[in-house]
Amino acid sequence: KNISFMEQGPDNIGGRTRAIQIDRTNNNRLWAGGVSGGLFVSNNRANNWTRVTSYIDAGASPFISSMTQTPNGVLYVATGSNQEFWNGNGVWYSEDFGGTWTKIPGTTNCTEIVSSNADNYVWMAVSGTNAGLKKWQLGDVSVTNVSVTTGSCNTVQISKDGQVLVAAFGSNKTYVSNDGGQNWADKSGS
């Protein structure tokens, strides 16, 4: 296909846009996060962008690495970057479309976050520690460590139905779960 792109911003900040999230509850609303510029929102399909000042005012790091939104509409933003070794300050969430923000306790080294269409759990890749992979949903008292293997989890992906998860650990280990994260198999090659 012949696809053409037109730059729509945000163009008033430095850094790269690392994460884009189309709002599940309103596809006119888009969220964009940069590795050093913080969080921006567009309410008109990316024609205009506004900095989400409540995000920085809450104490969240401007180093955004990934975003996701669960089916219940809660928006999650993971901070830091294991590619550039920038420290973030955890995973932050908003239940009111960016009006207020809360940090998930125990998520300091979580730099990537994903969710499915099946439930309201978020799965977090934890870099730089042996914690590896974690999951959490709104209302949980604490974050759950997922037993896959020891070591740093660099990235995680999930299918829309939440059954298939793929997680990359260390420098060249890949683990796959076909049952929603209950059991994991090492699929690494030589």
C-alpha positions in Angstrom: 0.0 0.0 0.0 1.0 3.6 -0.6 0.7 5.3 2.8 1.7 8.9 3.3 2.3 10.5 6.7 2.0 14.1 7.8 3.7 15.3 10.9 1.2 16.3 13.6 3.4 16.9 16.6 4.0 17.2 19.4 6.8 19.4 18.0 7.4 21.8 20.9 9.7 19.5 22.9 13.0 17.8 22.7 13.5 14.0 22.7 11.8 11.1 20.9 8.2 10.0 21.1 8.6 6.5 22.6 5.0 5.6 23.3 1.6 6.3 21.7 -1.7 5.2 23.1 -5.1 5.6 21.3 -7.6 5.9 24.1 -9.9 2.8 24.3 -12.9 4.9 25.4 -12.6 7.7 22.8 -10.6 7.2 19.6 -10.4 10.9 19.1 -8.1 11.1 22.2 -4.4 10.1 21.7 -1.6 10.1 24.3 2.1 10.5 23.4 5.0 10.1 25.7 8.6 11.1 25.0 11.9 9.8 26.5 12.6 13.3 27.9 9.6 15.5 27.2 6.8 14.1 29.4 3.2 13.3 28.4 1.0 15.0 25.8 -2.6 14.5 24.9 -4.7 15.2 21.8 -8.4 15.3 21.9 -8.9 15.8 18.1 -7.1 12.9 16.5 -3.6 14.4 16.7 -4.4 17.8 15.1 -3.5 19.6 18.3 -1.5 18.5 21.4 -1.4 19.7 25.0 1.1 18.9 27.7 -0.4 16.9 30.5 0.8 19.1 33.4 -1.0 17.1 36.0 1.4 14.2 35.2 4.6 16.1 36.0 2.8 17.9 38.9 2.2 14.5 40.5 5.9 13.8 40.5 6.0 11.4 37.6 9.2 11.1 35.6 9.3 12.9 32.1 11.3 9.8 30.8 8.4 7.8 29.3 9.1 4.4 27.9 5.7 2.8 27.3 2.0 3.2 27.8 -1.1 1.0 27.9 -4.8 1.3 28.7 -6.9 -1.5 30.2 -10.4 -2.2 29.1 -11.8 -0.3 32.2 -10.2 2.9 30.8 -7.3 3.3 33.3 -4.3 4.7 31.5 -0.8 3.5 32.6 2.6 5.1 31.9 5.9 3.4 32.5 9.0 5.6 33.0 12.7 5.2 32.5 14.6 3.6 29.6 16.7 0.5 29.7 18.1 1.4 26.2 19.6 4.7 27.4 20.0 3.6 31.1 17.8 6.5 32.2 16.1 5.9 35.6 12.4 6.5 35.8 10.4 6.5 38.9 7.9 3.7 38.3 4.6 3.1 36.7 1.9 5.8 37.0 -1.8 5.5 36.3 -4.8 7.7 35.9 -8.4 6.7 36.3 -9.7 10.1 35.1 -8.1 10.5 31.7 -5.0 12.4 33.0 -6.7 14.6 35.6 -4.9 12.9 38.5 -2.0 10.4 38.7 -1.0 7.7 41.2 2.2 5.6 41.3 2.0 1.8 41.6 4.2 0.9 44.6 7.1 -1.3 43.9 7.5 -0.5 40.2 10.7 1.7 40.1 12.5 -0.4 37.5 9.5 -1.2 35.3 10.2 0.3 31.9 7.6 -1.5 29.7 4.0 -2.2 30.4 1.3 -4.0 28.3 -2.3 -5.2 28.7 -4.8 -7.2 26.8 -8.5 -6.9 26.0 -9.3 -9.8 28.3 -9.0 -8.3 31.7 -7.6 -5.3 33.6 -4.2 -6.7 34.5 -1.1 -4.9 33.4 2.2 -6.8 32.8 5.4 -5.0 33.5 9.0 -5.8 32.4 11.5 -5.1 35.1 15.0 -4.2 34.0 18.2 -4.1 36.1 17.0 -6.5 38.8 16.2 -10.2 39.3 12.5 -9.4 39.6 11.9 -10.0 35.9 8.2 -9.8 35.2 5.4 -8.4 37.3 1.6 -8.0 37.0 -1.0 -5.8 38.8 -4.5 -4.6 38.5 -6.3 -1.6 40.1 -7.3 -2.6 43.6 -4.4 -5.0 44.2 -2.6 -4.3 47.4 0.8 -5.1 45.9 2.5 -6.0 42.7 2.7 -9.7 41.9 6.1 -11.2 40.9 5.5 -13.6 38.0 7.6 -16.8 38.2 9.3 -17.1 34.8 13.1 -17.2 35.4 15.5 -15.0 37.3 17.1 -11.9 35.8 16.1 -8.7 34.1 13.1 -8.7 31.7 13.8 -6.4 28.8 10.4 -6.5 27.1 7.0 -8.2 27.2 4.2 -8.5 24.7 0.7 -9.9 25.1 -2.0 -11.1 22.7 -5.4 -9.3 22.6 -7.1 -12.3 24.3 -4.5 -12.3 27.1 -3.5 -15.9 26.6 -0.2 -15.6 24.8 2.7 -13.7 26.5 6.2 -13.4 25.2 9.0 -12.1 27.5 12.7 -11.4 26.7 15.1 -12.0 29.6 18.8 -11.1 29.8 20.7 -10.8 26.5 19.1 -13.7 24.5 16.4 -15.7 26.4 12.8 -15.8 25.2 10.0 -17.3 27.3 6.5 -17.9 26.0 3.2 -18.6 27.9 0.2 -19.9 26.1 -2.1 -20.0 29.2 -2.3 -16.4 30.3 1.0 -16.4 32.3 0.4 -19.5 34.4 3.2 -21.6 32.8 6.2 -20.5 30.8 8.5 -22.4 28.3 12.0 -21.4 27.3 11.9 -20.9 23.5 15.5 -19.6 23.2 17.6 -21.0 20.4 21.3 -21.4 20.2 
